[in-house]
Amino acid sequence: MKWVVAALAVALGGCANVQDIEQSPETLDVISGKSPQEYADCVQARLADSRGPLQMVKNDHDIRVIVPQKLSDTSPAAVLDISERGSGSSIKLHERLNNFPLRFGDVKNAASACISK
């Protein structure tokens, strides 16, 4: 039992950066009818109570949203790449610990809830 607690602490407390998270398989790859800004604003509003401030990096028609970990505002937990596509957006979500069954589900739930108009 003690080794399980120690392993869990290492898994949840380890450091990751945006590049590491981007290398993980996508946990969500969808298209939305919302513009990139509308979608990013929706995700930000849904995560306001459970996460620290989100970092948004805007390009010409794309937005990258970096979501901090629950217990640390300095390390990223997820990266949302939102690209303009026709009259909507293409969304890709990469999460840290994406194959860990006990990870927090608030980021994926917020990303999924914001898809439809």
N, C-alpha and C positions, 0 to 999 in steps of 0.2 A: 504494500500500500504506500509506503514512504517513497519508493522509487517512482510510482505513478504520479504522485504529487510533484516530485522533483522534475520529472519529464514534462509535465504539464506547465510548470512554471517556466522552464527553458523554452518550450514551444511558444507560449503566449508572450513571453517577455523578450524574445530575441529581436534583434534589429533587422530591419529590411529597408531597402530604399526603393524609389520609384522604378528603377531599372530592373531590380529583382522581381518586383510585383508584375511588371509588364511581361516578363518571361513566363509567368504562370499561365495555364490555360484560362480562357475567358469563362466566367461563370454566367455571363449574360451577353448575348449578341443579338440585338433587336433593332427594329425600325419604329420610330414614333412620328406622329403627325405634328408634334410640337417643334418649334424652332429650337436650335441649340440653347439659346438663352432662356427660353421658357422652361425647357426640360431641366437645365442646371438650377434655375430658381426653385423649381418644384422639389428637386432632390435636397437642396439646401434647407428648404422649409421643413421637410419631413425629418431631416436629421438634426435639426436645431436643438432638440431636447436630449438627444443621446450622444452627440459627438461635439467636439470642440469646433472652432471655426474652420470651414472648408477653404482650401486654397484653390482659386480659379485662375487658370492661365489661358488667355484668349489669343487666338491667331486670327487670320482673316475671317474664316467661316467656321472655325472649330473652337471647342472649349475643352480643356482638360481640367477635371475636378479631382483634387487629391484629398482624400478623406483621412483624417488622423485616427490613430488607434483610440479606443475608449479610455485607456488608462494613461495615455501619453500623447500630448499634443505635438510632439516633435517627430514621431515616427509614423509613416503612412500605413494605413490598413488596407486601402483600396484606391484604385485609379479608374476613373470614368473618362473615356474618350468619347466626346460627342461631336460628330461631324455633320455639317449641313448636307442634306440630300434632298434635292427637289424641293418639295413644299414641307419637308419635315427634317428628321434627324436620324442618323445611324448611331447607335449607342453600343459601346463595348465596355464591359465591366471586368476588371481584373482585381481579384482579392488576394490578400495575404492569407495563407493557411486555407486556400480554397478547397482542399480535400480533407480538411479537419472537420469531422461531423459535429463537434461541439462549439464551433465558432459562432460569434454573434451574427444574427441574421438581419439586423436592422438595415445594413447598407443594401443588400440585395432586395429586401422588401421595399425599401424606398425607391430604388431604381425601377423595380417592376411596377409599383403603384403609379409612377409618373409617366408611364408609356402612353396611355390613352389620353385623348383630349378631353 
